[in-house]
Amino acid sequence: MPRIDPLELEQPGDQELARVFIASTMVEARRAEEVLSHHDVRYAVVAEPIGRTLFGSPRNAAVFYVAAVDADLCASILTTNGLAFGVIEE
């Protein structure tokens, strides 16, 4: 499976990282992992805060990172597979 530790993507000599997808639910995150893995994309997933719930508890999302040179291709792949809502256009 191409999922790797975020620190592994940041090793010296590696390329710059780009945020490509934000999954606000576990279902979206699993689907994005499935799609990226199927296309042999190296990616890292990091939990990042996206706000608070109605009751004030912190809410996190799964943010997917890929090499910056692959970001446009990955965004296209995710969009084609029905995940356009979480794709980050940079």
Buried (B, 14 or more C-beta within 10 A) or exposed (E): EBEEEEEEBEEEEEEEBBBBBBBBEEEBBEBBBEBBEEBEBBBBBEEEEEEEEEEEEEEEBBBBBBBBEBBBBBBEBBBEBEBEEBBBEE
